[in-house]
Amino acid sequence: MTAKKEFWALLAMFILPIALGTLFFYAKPNYFSQSTVNYGELVRPVIATDEDGIEIEGDASLQGIWTIVYVSNRCENACEKAVADMTTIRTLMNDDMRRIQRMIIIEDSSTPTKKDESLIKARLNSEKLKESLAKYTENAIYLIDPIGNIMLYYEPKNIDIRLVIKDLKRLFKYSRIG
């Protein structure tokens, strides 16, 4: 009799966790995707950029470095504030500031009034990329990973620099590239 009890106990130890996990997964499918620790909004699905999609002035590249990008149709007051915020974010990253570059993508030929040599200027060439970015608010700030994927999105009007820095520090802690 004890052999049967041991068999059923052993069988329950292996099957019960699988059954409960499956039940939990199907009963609450959004449980794991609703709670994230990031403050920016994740871009889902990730928008992949290619070399033809973004025309970059100069010899800069999106490969191998994290990029904070401001995207807009024209550079006005919101653009000036976003560029200043991106500069502040990069400066406050201290030792990790070398892992970040700043970029501005403006559709017309306008530029920020304050001259900044380290600010990379670019244009969108790909209609597919323009359509993907059109799903988000105009004048948005995005984070591009070192592989070239647009992964995080921030509302520039309500941006809290401290929270962006927390996101970046967490990403840099676990990232081995860039």
C-alpha positions in Angstrom: 0.0 0.0 0.0 2.8 2.5 0.7 4.2 2.0 -2.8 0.9 3.2 -4.3 0.8 6.2 -2.1 4.4 7.1 -2.9 3.6 6.7 -6.6 0.6 9.0 -6.4 2.5 11.6 -4.3 5.4 11.6 -6.8 3.0 11.9 -9.8 1.2 14.8 -8.1 4.5 16.6 -7.5 5.3 16.6 -11.2 1.8 17.0 -12.7 0.2 19.5 -10.3 2.6 22.4 -11.0 2.2 22.0 -14.7 -1.6 21.8 -14.4 -1.8 24.9 -12.1 0.6 26.9 -14.3 -1.5 26.1 -17.4 -4.7 27.0 -15.6 -3.3 30.3 -14.4 -2.0 31.1 -17.8 -5.3 30.6 -19.5 -7.4 32.1 -16.7 -5.4 35.4 -16.5 -3.6 35.8 -19.9 -2.7 39.5 -19.4 -1.3 39.1 -15.9 2.3 39.2 -16.8 2.1 41.8 -19.6 0.2 44.4 -17.6 2.8 45.1 -14.9 6.1 46.4 -16.2 8.8 48.2 -14.4 9.6 50.7 -17.2 8.3 54.2 -17.2 8.3 54.8 -20.9 5.7 53.0 -23.1 7.1 49.9 -24.8 6.8 50.0 -28.6 4.9 46.9 -29.5 5.8 45.4 -31.8 9.4 46.8 -31.9 10.0 48.9 -35.0 13.1 47.8 -36.8 15.1 50.5 -38.5 17.4 49.8 -41.5 20.1 51.9 -43.1 17.7 53.0 -45.9 14.9 54.0 -43.5 16.8 56.8 -41.8 19.1 59.1 -43.7 21.7 60.4 -41.1 23.8 63.5 -41.8 27.5 62.9 -41.2 29.2 59.6 -40.3 27.0 58.6 -37.3 25.3 55.3 -37.1 22.6 53.6 -35.0 24.6 50.4 -34.6 26.4 49.7 -31.4 25.1 52.7 -29.3 21.8 53.6 -27.6 20.1 56.6 -29.3 17.5 59.0 -27.9 15.5 60.4 -30.8 13.1 63.3 -31.1 10.8 63.0 -34.1 8.7 65.9 -35.4 7.5 67.6 -38.6 9.2 70.9 -37.7 11.4 72.3 -35.0 9.4 74.8 -32.8 9.2 75.4 -29.0 8.4 71.7 -28.2 11.4 70.7 -30.3 13.7 73.1 -28.4 12.4 71.8 -25.0 12.8 68.1 -26.1 16.4 68.7 -27.3 17.2 70.4 -24.0 15.6 67.5 -22.1 17.6 65.0 -24.1 20.8 66.9 -23.4 20.0 66.9 -19.7 19.2 63.1 -19.7 22.5 62.3 -21.4 24.5 64.6 -19.0 22.8 63.1 -15.9 23.8 59.5 -17.0 27.3 60.4 -15.7 29.7 57.5 -16.7 27.1 56.0 -19.0 26.7 59.1 -21.1 29.2 57.7 -23.6 26.8 54.9 -24.3 24.1 57.4 -25.5 23.8 59.6 -28.6 21.2 62.2 -29.3 19.4 62.5 -32.6 16.7 64.7 -34.1 14.5 63.7 -37.0 12.7 66.7 -38.6 10.7 66.4 -41.8 11.3 70.0 -43.0 14.7 71.7 -43.0 14.2 73.5 -39.7 16.8 73.0 -36.9 17.0 74.0 -33.2 18.1 77.6 -32.7 20.8 76.6 -30.2 23.7 75.1 -32.1 24.8 71.7 -30.8 27.6 69.9 -32.5 26.9 66.5 -30.8 23.2 66.5 -31.9 22.8 64.2 -34.9 20.4 65.3 -37.6 18.5 62.8 -39.7 15.5 62.3 -42.0 13.0 59.5 -42.5 13.2 57.9 -46.0 11.0 54.9 -45.5 7.3 55.2 -45.9 6.9 52.0 -43.8 8.8 53.6 -40.9 6.8 56.8 -41.2 3.6 54.8 -41.0 4.8 52.9 -38.0 5.8 56.1 -36.1 2.5 57.8 -37.1 0.7 55.5 -34.6 2.3 57.4 -31.8 1.9 61.0 -30.7 3.5 63.7 -32.9 6.7 65.2 -31.4 7.6 62.1 -29.6 10.9 61.0 -28.0 12.0 57.4 -28.7 14.7 55.2 -27.5 16.6 53.1 -30.1 18.6 50.1 -28.9 22.2 49.4 -30.2 20.8 47.0 -32.8 18.7 49.7 -34.4 15.2 48.8 -33.0 12.9 51.5 -31.7 11.8 50.1 -28.4 10.6 52.8 -25.9 8.4 55.8 -26.4 8.0 58.9 -24.2 5.4 61.6 -24.3 7.5 64.8 -24.5 4.9 67.0 -22.9 4.8 65.0 -19.7 8.3 63.7 -19.7 9.9 63.2 -16.3 13.7 63.2 -16.7 14.3 61.2 -13.5 12.1 58.4 -14.8 13.8 58.3 -18.2 17.1 58.0 -16.4 15.8 55.1 -14.2 14.8 53.3 -17.4 18.2 53.9 -19.0 20.1 52.8 -16.0 18.1 49.6 -15.8 18.6 48.9 -19.5 22.4 49.6 -19.2 22.7 47.3 -16.2 21.4 44.3 -18.2 22.7 45.3 -21.6 26.1 44.0 -22.7 26.0 45.9 -26.0 26.2 49.6 -26.6 
